[in-house]
Amino acid sequence: MPVTSVFKEEEIQSKFSMVVWAKTFKYVFIKWPLLILLFVTMMFTSFYDASFIPSMNAGLISAFDGGQLTNFESIFDVILNVKILGIDLSFSFLNYIIFYVVMIILRSVAIFLTFFTMNYFEMIIMTGLRRDAYKRIQELSFSYFDRTPSGWLIARLQNDAANIGDVLSNSVLRIFWIATELVFTLITMFSYSWILSLIILATTPLIFFIVLFFQKVILKLSRIARTAYSEFVRWLAESISGNKTIKSLAIEETIYKECEEISTDVCKKRFKTGKVNAFFNPSINVLSAITTAIIIIVFPMINISNETTSTIAMMVLFLGFVGSIFNPIAQFAEIFAELISTQANVEKLFMLIDTKPELVDKPEVIEKYGSLFANKKESFEEMKGDITFNHVSFSYKSDLEVLHDMNIHITSGSSVAIVGETGSGKSTTVNLLCRFYEPTKGEILIDGVNYKNRSVGWLRSNIGYVQQTPFIFKGTIKDNIKYGKLDATDEEVINACKVVDLHNFIISLKDGYNTFLRDGGNELSQGQKQLISFARAIIRNPKLLILDEATSSIDTETEHVIQVAISKVLKGRTSIMIAHRLSTIVDCDRILVMKDGKIIEDGNHKTLMENHGYYYELYMNQFKDLNLEEQIRTFDEQITGKDVNL
Amino acid sequence: MIKDCKFIYFFYFFLLFLSVLFTITSSYLNKILIDVLQAQENLGGIGTPIKDLSLLGNDTNILTTFFITIFGGIEFLSSNLWMFAVLIIGFALIAAATIITRMIMRSSFMNKMSKNLQLLLFSHIERLPYSKIKGMKNGDIIQTCTRDEDILRRFAGPDIALIVYTFYIVLLSFIFLAITNWMIALVSVCVLPLMFIYSFFVIKEVRKRYRLTDDSEANMTDKIEENLASVRLVKAFNNETYEINSFEKYITDFRNKYLNWRKLSAFFFASSDVFVFSQIALTTIFGFVLCFNNEISVGTLFVSFTFVNLMVWPVRDVATVLSNLARANASLDRINLILDEPLEDTETGLTPKIKGNIEFNNVSFFFCDSNQAAIENVSFSVKEGQTIAIMGKTGSGKSTLAYLLTRLYDYTSGSIKINGVELKEIQKTHLRRNISIVLQDPFLFSKTIKDNIRIAKQDANDKDIVLATSISQIHSNILQFPNGYDTPVGEKGTTLSGGQKQRVAIARTLLSDAPVLIFDDSLSALDTETDYNIRKALKEKSRERTTFIITHRIATAKDADLILVLDNGKISEMGKHQDLINQEGLYKNIYDIQTKME
């Protein structure tokens, strides 16, 4: 049994690291033309917001300076002087309107392109990361999956990829947007009055740190609140599954009190976040009011009007600049806080993507037989199915040996069962045989050749494998069976189903072989699902059939059907069956009984039973746990039926 | 829910109103400031005192007069411009105070409401009849308690707040502008309704496409989960390339749907920005014309675009929220669906002293969706202190019979009397405290072993607990755990073996010291010796307890005072061990096999 270590979640780092983020940039830079387009459209939007609008307004208000408007008879004679980015422009009122309208339309186009491109990048990053991580998962060796819970992997592909996509496009790319906005605001500000600009600028560090502080605290608190909430959800799920127990113990009151406690905890923690959050915006508002106040006080002390811009227009402009400089600074701080909190996601995801597979073929083997993803089938030798374990030892962890110096020879075409208790080493034996792992000492020969001298692809293309819990892929019954041989014809599928006695059942279904199975094939019984797995294994016409506890999860009703199927599929090939439940292996040619990583008994059902050894003991223990009808049947078939003299 | 905090809710909206009022007033002060500055420019320079209100521009109105008067009059203000600075800070501070207060209040009542709803839902679910809850999917229940509750919470909190905020801001901006000049007021809101309607409908389509994208992403996650779950098969069949290719299909589907969604959402933002900026431009340009014609002052021109900026963005957001109303409604429906289910009545009924005299008389039971009896015409009687063994094949009705006794199911016809009182008349809580059952699949909570054992009897002392664990033969095992009785079990703790779990559950049941005890196949999960020791210890401790044992072991059944063999819900054999082994039937058959296999 593989040792599954408890997977430790790493501590979340709180220091920004450029190295970590650099790994993600290649997903962005491959689309560099789009990146340039994005920068252009962002620049235009920033220009519109930070320079164009304030300048246009200032131009309008300046027109009222010194009552000069009274000189014009019609409003269309008015000349408006607008100073954009230090450049003085003159418009008639009509041209002013036209210019305005054109700019609105251009801005809309720019904003469409900006948003869409940003989202496009989000998609590229997200799918790119998922694709790479998924590909890596296909390559990784078994030992990796023993160490890593699948929930952890799913979280990487699901949440981390999405988070990174979101943060890179909506935060990192947005930094440029904010930066241009800031630059345009600064240029516009300084082109009007440098004194007032400096006053506004003086307050910006304060804003940056206030926002950063709040964001950090809020992120931390909301993480605490989220954890409390997921604890509530976990508790809820548990209490709902334990409903029968709750009722029969009549402890509704006690459990309700627990619910109260735990949801009060959630409430409190959320409220704490809410409280801090409540201070966030108001403190920025107050700071911006103070800046405005300073401007109002300083304003009369200096003479700031120039030819194009009136004093009043200046006032209006700088009242507005307070807001337009605060916004980008606040966003900078927010993005910075977000980057820090997402950094852990990047680290974890790349930990997966950068993992090197441990079990790979030697270069000369790949040269001859091809890689895992591209087999050179033409150079595959035909397998006979003769297996030899030559002084094989194995340990999952360096200090703990689970197989000790094992020697077996299995002749081609025989059916062999390996039995033993959990931890005896029977699963490990099969793991080694399938080359999910390789022996730490000794060698495994197939047809007389060490299997490391041939490719993983060669070995596995000759193996038919049925695992303990039948697995149903989302898809039709036909797809599920063809999974064993992707290019199988319909005829081959039908033949495979006939062998395991599934054909009649399948054609009795409304959609026959095209019946769509979802949710792990809930519409089928466990036995039918296992029969599909059998069909899937034998459609490969394997030389080596491996049944890895294939009957353990089946109720006794269907065990009989499976038994018949097994006896049919075993014919003409070498088969290795691991069984926890002994009733399924009584027909095998040879039974190997394992204990503590060694084979301690070797024989068939009758001889081993009459021997009254360890096998007998295992068998009797299991018999006692059977329910009544099982006991009756088992006794008939396996004791009297096998002519066993107890 | 909302009723409980009606007062606080209304006070919250009042504060919201105040904060909007302060924001609007503060902006309006800028208008006065600009008008003052403009007047001073016209009079000869910034800082020139203004003697008369009429010099202050052409749209002097009640509001300007009011504000100028309360803040010291025009002459004072115009010669002390710093007053404006003080006022702006003052208003900002007051606004900040109201915002902080109302945000804290909102967080408080939102979270309390959420908690109350969670509690209400849970206490209801917990008290649904067993037959009802058995028919519901756990996943659905949890979804309703979490996602639907969350949607409602957001709706009652931020969403409603946004709607009300927008209403206030549009109303107050409009009133302030209308008092100043009704034409500029009308112009500054004229695009808003169009934008609202436009947004409302486009957002619906955006959301539809979003949902498709979301579904596609969920499919992708399913594929990832499937791949991870089938990793042995993928590798054993060397199907890595196939898996990568089929994942690519999910990626492509996701990509197409995502882009389809984002195209529209980007279009929505771009096109509604046209409304937003048109509204701003229209106000600016029309304001300029009014200003040119001396209808409004420069200050009004300024304040009108400040107000427009305050109004347009929330209006667009409200359209988004409202177009999402159907979702909140659906959530509310699902919550009500649960809350409308009638509860199991565990509180009314008789609470007689229960002893172990039990009489079944022609009892039958049908599951509500079946016309095949699960229990049919069962009659037998038991005296206090007796042990009854129940045997039978899978599906013969053994567990159902036990459930009838604890009223997890209520029998359809016939009568069950316990000490002469009809079972249906007895209060369920009382009954279940007195008839304890150890379930076949015992459930332990994620707590320490000790807390699990005393869950039904919180005040039990350590002596009682050790007594119970000694009877159930688990005491010495528990002491071997690193933290002994304080070892956490379940999802977050140590994993117990099936037999250990079963024995902890037996101890938990024994602790309540009920006069009637039922073992629903729970002893037979243990090895023969433990099974025997538990039964022996039980007999020694309490002679007057009535015990039902569902088992498939002859060794367990043979000492019973009465053995019932069930077949298809009917009693097929009944009697003592000696009687049954002398007649042909299931019991004798099993007896023969089990003696041979001993």
Chai-1 contact restraints between the chains, C-beta under 6 A:
chainA,res_idxA,chainB,res_idxB,connection_type,confidence,min_distance_angstrom,max_distance_angstrom,comment,restraint_id
A,L60,B,F288,contact,1.0,0.0,6.0,A-B,restraint_1
A,I61,B,V298,contact,1.0,0.0,6.0,A-B,restraint_2
A,F64,B,V298,contact,1.0,0.0,6.0,A-B,restraint_3
A,L69,B,F292,contact,1.0,0.0,6.0,A-B,restraint_4
A,I75,B,V289,contact,1.0,0.0,6.0,A-B,restraint_5
A,I75,B,F292,contact,1.0,0.0,6.0,A-B,restraint_6
A,I97,B,I285,contact,1.0,0.0,6.0,A-B,restraint_7
A,Y100,B,A281,contact,1.0,0.0,6.0,A-B,restraint_8
A,I104,B,F277,contact,1.0,0.0,6.0,A-B,restraint_9
A,S108,B,A270,contact,1.0,0.0,6.0,A-B,restraint_10
A,S108,B,D273,contact,1.0,0.0,6.0,A-B,restraint_11
A,S108,B,V274,contact,1.0,0.0,6.0,A-B,restraint_12
A,I111,B,A270,contact,1.0,0.0,6.0,A-B,restraint_13
A,I111,B,D273,contact,1.0,0.0,6.0,A-B,restraint_14
A,F112,B,A266,contact,1.0,0.0,6.0,A-B,restraint_15
A,F112,B,A270,contact,1.0,0.0,6.0,A-B,restraint_16
A,F115,B,A266,contact,1.0,0.0,6.0,A-B,restraint_17
A,F115,B,F269,contact,1.0,0.0,6.0,A-B,restraint_18
A,F116,B,A266,contact,1.0,0.0,6.0,A-B,restraint_19
A,N119,B,R262,contact,1.0,0.0,6.0,A-B,restraint_20
A,M123,B,Y258,contact,1.0,0.0,6.0,A-B,restraint_21
A,T127,B,I251,contact,1.0,0.0,6.0,A-B,restraint_22
A,T127,B,R255,contact,1.0,0.0,6.0,A-B,restraint_23
A,Y134,B,F247,contact,1.0,0.0,6.0,A-B,restraint_24
A,K135,B,I244,contact,1.0,0.0,6.0,A-B,restraint_25
A,Q138,B,E240,contact,1.0,0.0,6.0,A-B,restraint_26
A,Q138,B,E243,contact,1.0,0.0,6.0,A-B,restraint_27
A,Q138,B,I244,contact,1.0,0.0,6.0,A-B,restraint_28
A,F145,B,V231,contact,1.0,0.0,6.0,A-B,restraint_29
A,S150,B,L228,contact,1.0,0.0,6.0,A-B,restraint_30
A,L153,B,L228,contact,1.0,0.0,6.0,A-B,restraint_31
A,I154,B,I224,contact,1.0,0.0,6.0,A-B,restraint_32
A,L157,B,I224,contact,1.0,0.0,6.0,A-B,restraint_33
A,Q158,B,T221,contact,1.0,0.0,6.0,A-B,restraint_34
A,V233,B,T146,contact,1.0,0.0,6.0,A-B,restraint_35
A,L236,B,I142,contact,1.0,0.0,6.0,A-B,restraint_36
A,L236,B,C145,contact,1.0,0.0,6.0,A-B,restraint_37
A,A237,B,I142,contact,1.0,0.0,6.0,A-B,restraint_38
A,I240,B,N138,contact,1.0,0.0,6.0,A-B,restraint_39
A,I240,B,I141,contact,1.0,0.0,6.0,A-B,restraint_40
A,G242,B,F443,contact,1.0,0.0,6.0,A-B,restraint_41
A,N243,B,I133,contact,1.0,0.0,6.0,A-B,restraint_42
A,T245,B,F443,contact,1.0,0.0,6.0,A-B,restraint_43
A,K247,B,Y130,contact,1.0,0.0,6.0,A-B,restraint_44
A,S248,B,T406,contact,1.0,0.0,6.0,A-B,restraint_45
A,S248,B,R432,contact,1.0,0.0,6.0,A-B,restraint_46
A,S248,B,I437,contact,1.0,0.0,6.0,A-B,restraint_47
A,L249,B,A456,contact,1.0,0.0,6.0,A-B,restraint_48
A,A250,B,T429,contact,1.0,0.0,6.0,A-B,restraint_49
A,A250,B,R432,contact,1.0,0.0,6.0,A-B,restraint_50
A,A250,B,R433,contact,1.0,0.0,6.0,A-B,restraint_51
A,I251,B,I455,contact,1.0,0.0,6.0,A-B,restraint_52
A,I251,B,A456,contact,1.0,0.0,6.0,A-B,restraint_53
A,E252,B,E126,contact,1.0,0.0,6.0,A-B,restraint_54
A,Y256,B,S123,contact,1.0,0.0,6.0,A-B,restraint_55
A,C259,B,F122,contact,1.0,0.0,6.0,A-B,restraint_56
A,S263,B,K115,contact,1.0,0.0,6.0,A-B,restraint_57
A,S263,B,Q118,contact,1.0,0.0,6.0,A-B,restraint_58
A,C267,B,N111,contact,1.0,0.0,6.0,A-B,restraint_59
A,C267,B,K115,contact,1.0,0.0,6.0,A-B,restraint_60
A,R270,B,N111,contact,1.0,0.0,6.0,A-B,restraint_61
A,F271,B,S107,contact,1.0,0.0,6.0,A-B,restraint_62
A,F271,B,S108,contact,1.0,0.0,6.0,A-B,restraint_63
A,F271,B,N111,contact,1.0,0.0,6.0,A-B,restraint_64
A,G274,B,S107,contact,1.0,0.0,6.0,A-B,restraint_65
A,K275,B,I104,contact,1.0,0.0,6.0,A-B,restraint_66
A,A278,B,I100,contact,1.0,0.0,6.0,A-B,restraint_67
A,A278,B,M103,contact,1.0,0.0,6.0,A-B,restraint_68
A,A278,B,I104,contact,1.0,0.0,6.0,A-B,restraint_69
A,F279,B,I100,contact,1.0,0.0,6.0,A-B,restraint_70
A,P282,B,A96,contact,1.0,0.0,6.0,A-B,restraint_71
A,P282,B,I99,contact,1.0,0.0,6.0,A-B,restraint_72
A,P282,B,I100,contact,1.0,0.0,6.0,A-B,restraint_73
A,N285,B,A92,contact,1.0,0.0,6.0,A-B,restraint_74
A,N285,B,A96,contact,1.0,0.0,6.0,A-B,restraint_75
A,V286,B,A92,contact,1.0,0.0,6.0,A-B,restraint_76
A,V286,B,A96,contact,1.0,0.0,6.0,A-B,restraint_77
A,A289,B,I88,contact,1.0,0.0,6.0,A-B,restraint_78
A,A289,B,I89,contact,1.0,0.0,6.0,A-B,restraint_79
A,A289,B,A92,contact,1.0,0.0,6.0,A-B,restraint_80
A,T292,B,I88,contact,1.0,0.0,6.0,A-B,restraint_81
A,A293,B,A85,contact,1.0,0.0,6.0,A-B,restraint_82
A,A293,B,I88,contact,1.0,0.0,6.0,A-B,restraint_83
A,A293,B,I89,contact,1.0,0.0,6.0,A-B,restraint_84
A,I296,B,F84,contact,1.0,0.0,6.0,A-B,restraint_85
A,I296,B,A85,contact,1.0,0.0,6.0,A-B,restraint_86
A,I297,B,W82,contact,1.0,0.0,6.0,A-B,restraint_87
A,I297,B,A85,contact,1.0,0.0,6.0,A-B,restraint_88
A,P300,B,I46,contact,1.0,0.0,6.0,A-B,restraint_89
A,P300,B,G47,contact,1.0,0.0,6.0,A-B,restraint_90
A,P300,B,L81,contact,1.0,0.0,6.0,A-B,restraint_91
A,T311,B,E41,contact,1.0,0.0,6.0,A-B,restraint_92
A,I312,B,I34,contact,1.0,0.0,6.0,A-B,restraint_93
A,I312,B,L37,contact,1.0,0.0,6.0,A-B,restraint_94
A,I312,B,Q38,contact,1.0,0.0,6.0,A-B,restraint_95
A,I312,B,V298,contact,1.0,0.0,6.0,A-B,restraint_96
A,M315,B,L37,contact,1.0,0.0,6.0,A-B,restraint_97
A,V316,B,F302,contact,1.0,0.0,6.0,A-B,restraint_98
A,L372,B,E240,contact,1.0,0.0,6.0,A-B,restraint_99
A,F373,B,T241,contact,1.0,0.0,6.0,A-B,restraint_100
A,C434,B,A236,contact,1.0,0.0,6.0,A-B,restraint_101
A,G457,B,N238,contact,1.0,0.0,6.0,A-B,restraint_102
A,R460,B,A236,contact,1.0,0.0,6.0,A-B,restraint_103
A,R460,B,N238,contact,1.0,0.0,6.0,A-B,restraint_104
A,S461,B,N238,contact,1.0,0.0,6.0,A-B,restraint_105
A,I463,B,A236,contact,1.0,0.0,6.0,A-B,restraint_106
A,Y465,B,A236,contact,1.0,0.0,6.0,A-B,restraint_107
A,Q467,B,R232,contact,1.0,0.0,6.0,A-B,restraint_108
A,F471,B,S230,contact,1.0,0.0,6.0,A-B,restraint_109
A,F471,B,L233,contact,1.0,0.0,6.0,A-B,restraint_110
A,L486,B,Y242,contact,1.0,0.0,6.0,A-B,restraint_111
A,F623,B,M597,contact,1.0,0.0,6.0,A-B,restraint_112
A,N627,B,T394,contact,1.0,0.0,6.0,A-B,restraint_113
A,N627,B,H552,contact,1.0,0.0,6.0,A-B,restraint_114
A,L628,B,K393,contact,1.0,0.0,6.0,A-B,restraint_115
A,L628,B,H552,contact,1.0,0.0,6.0,A-B,restraint_116
A,L628,B,I590,contact,1.0,0.0,6.0,A-B,restraint_117
A,E629,B,K393,contact,1.0,0.0,6.0,A-B,restraint_118
A,Q631,B,I593,contact,1.0,0.0,6.0,A-B,restraint_119
A,F635,B,I593,contact,1.0,0.0,6.0,A-B,restraint_120
